[in-house]
């Protein structure tokens, strides 16, 4: 998985499920961006080929 901070990602990976959401919100740099939405469809990261197929 690609991430700017691999140590932080490892910490979140082994954090209990109850605490993961809070850790991710505190450290949003582990999220892949942009998140692009089209109705019920979404992509993470730069995906222009997929976006072209959306109607």
ROSE-4610 file (N, C-alpha, C; in Angstrom, 1 decimal, always signed):
// ROSE-4610
residu = [X/X/X/X/X/X/X/X/X/X/X/X/X/X/X/X/X/X/X/X/X/X/X/X/X/X/X/X/X/X/X/X/X/X/X/X/X/X/X/X/X/X/X/X/X/X/X/X/X/X/X/X/X/X/X/X/X/X/X/X/X/X/X/X/X/X/X/X/X/X/X/X/X/X/X/X/X/X/X/X/X/X/X/X/X/X/X/X/X/X/X/X/X/X/X/X/X/X/X/X/X/X/X/X/X/X/X/X/X/X/X/X/X/X/X/X/X/X/X/X/X/X/X/X/X/X/X/X/X/X/X/X/X/X/X/X/X/X/X/X/X/X/X/X/X/X/X/X/X/X/X/X/X/X/X/X/X/X/X/X/X/X/X/X/X]
num = [1/1/1/2/2/2/3/3/3/4/4/4/5/5/5/6/6/6/7/7/7/8/8/8/9/9/9/10/10/10/11/11/11/12/12/12/13/13/13/14/14/14/15/15/15/16/16/16/17/17/17/18/18/18/19/19/19/20/20/20/21/21/21/22/22/22/23/23/23/24/24/24/25/25/25/26/26/26/27/27/27/28/28/28/29/29/29/30/30/30/31/31/31/32/32/32/33/33/33/34/34/34/35/35/35/36/36/36/37/37/37/38/38/38/39/39/39/40/40/40/41/41/41/42/42/42/43/43/43/44/44/44/45/45/45/46/46/46/47/47/47/48/48/48/49/49/49/50/50/50/51/51/51/52/52/52/53/53/53/54/54/54/55/55/55]
x = [+0.8/+0.0/+0.9/+0.5/+1.3/+0.8/+1.7/+1.4/+2.6/+2.4/+3.5/+4.2/+3.5/+4.0/+3.8/+4.7/+4.5/+4.5/+5.2/+5.1/+3.8/+3.2/+1.9/+0.8/+1.0/+0.0/+0.1/+1.3/+1.5/+0.8/+1.0/+0.4/-1.2/-1.7/-3.2/-3.6/-2.8/-3.2/-3.3/-2.5/-2.5/-3.3/-3.9/-4.8/-6.1/-6.7/-8.0/-9.0/-10.0/-11.0/-11.8/-11.9/-12.7/-11.9/-10.6/-9.8/-9.3/-9.5/-9.0/-9.6/-10.9/-11.5/-11.0/-10.8/-10.3/-8.8/-8.0/-6.6/-6.5/-7.4/-7.4/-7.8/-8.8/-9.2/-8.2/-7.4/-6.3/-5.2/-5.0/-3.8/-4.3/-5.0/-5.6/-4.6/-3.3/-2.4/-2.2/-2.8/-2.7/-3.8/-4.8/-5.8/-5.4/-5.8/-5.4/-6.4/-5.9/-6.7/-6.4/-7.2/-8.6/-9.6/-10.6/-11.8/-12.8/-13.1/-14.0/-15.2/-16.4/-17.7/-18.5/-19.3/-20.3/-21.5/-22.4/-23.6/-23.1/-23.4/-23.0/-21.6/-21.0/-19.7/-18.6/-17.4/-16.3/-15.0/-14.0/-12.6/-11.7/-10.6/-9.6/-8.3/-7.8/-6.6/-7.0/-6.0/-6.2/-6.6/-7.8/-8.3/-9.1/-8.5/-9.2/-9.9/-9.3/-9.9/-11.2/-11.3/-12.5/-13.6/-13.1/-14.1/-14.7/-14.0/-14.5/-15.7/-15.7/-16.7/-18.0/-17.9/-19.1/-20.1/-21.4/-22.5/-23.4]
y = [-1.2/+0.0/+1.2/+2.2/+3.5/+4.4/+5.0/+5.9/+6.8/+8.0/+9.0/+8.6/+8.0/+7.7/+6.2/+5.3/+3.9/+3.5/+4.1/+3.8/+4.1/+5.2/+5.6/+4.6/+4.2/+3.3/+1.9/+1.5/+0.2/+0.3/+1.5/+1.7/+1.5/+2.2/+2.1/+0.7/+0.0/-1.4/-2.3/-2.1/-3.0/-2.4/-1.3/-0.7/-1.4/-1.5/-2.1/-1.5/-2.3/-1.7/-0.5/-0.6/+0.5/+1.9/+1.8/+3.0/+3.5/+2.6/+2.9/+4.2/+4.4/+5.6/+6.8/+6.8/+8.0/+8.3/+7.2/+7.4/+7.9/+7.4/+7.9/+9.4/+9.7/+11.1/+12.1/+11.6/+12.4/+12.5/+11.5/+11.4/+11.2/+12.2/+12.1/+11.9/+12.1/+11.9/+10.5/+9.5/+8.1/+7.8/+8.7/+8.5/+8.8/+8.0/+8.2/+9.2/+10.3/+11.3/+11.5/+12.1/+12.5/+11.4/+11.5/+10.7/+11.4/+10.8/+11.4/+10.6/+11.2/+10.6/+10.9/+10.0/+10.2/+9.3/+9.9/+9.2/+8.1/+6.8/+5.7/+5.2/+5.7/+5.3/+6.2/+5.7/+6.5/+5.8/+6.7/+6.2/+6.9/+6.2/+6.8/+7.0/+8.2/+8.5/+9.0/+9.3/+9.9/+8.7/+8.7/+7.6/+8.2/+8.9/+9.6/+8.6/+7.4/+6.4/+5.9/+5.7/+5.3/+6.4/+7.6/+8.8/+8.9/+8.7/+8.8/+7.9/+6.7/+5.7/+6.0/+6.9/+7.2/+7.9/+7.6/+8.3/+8.9]
z = [+0.0/+0.0/+0.0/-0.8/-0.8/+0.2/+0.9/+2.0/+2.3/+2.6/+2.9/+4.2/+5.2/+6.5/+6.8/+6.4/+6.5/+8.0/+8.9/+10.3/+10.9/+10.5/+11.0/+10.4/+9.2/+8.6/+9.3/+9.6/+10.4/+11.8/+12.4/+13.7/+13.6/+12.6/+12.4/+12.1/+11.3/+10.8/+12.1/+13.1/+14.2/+15.4/+15.2/+16.2/+16.3/+17.5/+17.6/+16.7/+16.3/+15.4/+16.0/+17.3/+18.0/+17.8/+17.7/+17.7/+16.3/+15.3/+14.0/+13.4/+13.5/+12.9/+13.5/+14.8/+15.5/+15.1/+15.0/+14.5/+13.1/+12.2/+10.8/+10.8/+11.5/+11.5/+12.1/+13.0/+13.6/+12.6/+11.8/+10.9/+9.4/+8.9/+7.6/+6.4/+6.7/+5.6/+5.2/+5.9/+5.5/+4.5/+4.3/+3.3/+1.9/+1.0/-0.4/-1.0/-1.6/-2.1/-3.6/-4.4/-4.0/-4.0/-3.2/-3.3/-4.1/-5.3/-6.2/-6.3/-6.1/-6.1/-7.2/-7.7/-8.7/-8.4/-7.6/-7.1/-6.2/-6.5/-5.6/-5.9/-7.0/-7.4/-6.8/-6.5/-6.0/-6.3/-6.5/-6.7/-5.7/-5.4/-4.5/-5.4/-5.4/-6.2/-7.5/-8.3/-9.7/-10.6/-11.1/-11.9/-13.2/-14.0/-15.1/-16.1/-16.3/-17.2/-16.7/-15.4/-14.8/-14.8/-14.5/-14.5/-15.9/-17.0/-18.3/-18.6/-17.9/-18.1/-17.3/-16.4/-15.5/-16.4/-16.1/-16.8/-15.7]
